[in-house]
């Protein structure tokens, strides 16, 4: 059986792109935003996702001074990231609709 962790891995990447859609955000703020939506995530989950998205050219990084210590990395979508978000959203809506129809079906065949 598929665990929540397996399901969430790919979904979180798409959600991370959506969270970054409106502007730059540092990693821990992304954790807080995702938690605000009900995701049970921590930095150990989010930072590898940010790195993967950056390595794939979907996010760009800008370092800025932090009042609390070392520079912070601020992440923002690239043009490729916006395209990736659009593709994820289209795929997600189709998949969600299909799975919902299957789960809600009353099949007594």
N, C-alpha and C positions, 0 to 999 in steps of 0.2 A: 504494500500500500504506500502511496505517496505521502510523505510527511509535509507538514506546514512549511518547514524549512526549504524543502525542494520546490514547492510551489512558489514561495516568496522570492526565491533567488532572482529569477528573471523579471518578475513583476516589480520588484524594488528598483531595478535599473530604470524601467519606464517611469515609475513614480518619481524617481530622483530627477529625471529630465523635466518632468512637469513642475516639480518644486523649484527648479532653477530657471524656469521659463520667464519669470518676471524680472529677473535681474541677478546680480551677483550675490552670493551667499557663502559664508564660510562653513566648514564641515560640521562643527557642532551645532550650528543653527539649523542645518538640514536635519540633524538628528531630532532636534526639538520640534521642528515642523512636522516631520513624519510621526513622531509620538503624538502630536496634537490631533492627527487624523486617526489615531488608534493603533498604529504599528508599534509592536514591541521590539524596537531596535536600539542598538547602542553604537558607540563609535567603532567598535571592532567589526561591526557589520557594515557600517556606512562608508568608512574610509577606503576599504578595498574596492567598493563599488565606484566611488569617485575616481580612484586611480584607474580602474578598468575603462571607465567612460572617457577619462582624459587620454589614455593611451590609444583609444579608438578614434580620437579626434572629435568627440562629441562635446567635450567640455574644454574650455581654456582656463588657465590659472593665472591669477595676479596676486603677487605677495604684497601685503600692506602691513605697516607697523601695527602692533597690538598694544593697548595700554596695560595688558596683563603679562607681558613677557615677549617671547619670540614673535617674529612676523607671522601673520595669519595668511593662509591660502584662501583666496576668494575664487569661487568657481562660477562660471557663466557658460551658457550654451553657445556653441559655435553654429554656423549655418548648417553644418552636418548634424549637429545635435538637434536643431529645430526639425530637420527632415526626419531624424530618428524618432523624435517625439511624435511626429505626425504618423509615421508608420506604426509605432507602438500603439497609439490610440486607436487607429483603424483595426489593427489585429485584435486588440483587447476587446473592443466593442463587439466584434464578430464572435470571438471566442466566448465572451460572457453571455451573449444572447443564446448561443448554441447550447452551452452547458446549462443555462437556466431552463431552457425548454426541455432538456433531457431530465433534469432534476424535478421539474414540476409535472412531468407527464404521469398520467395514471394509466399504466400499461398492465392490463390483466390478461395479456395474451399467453 
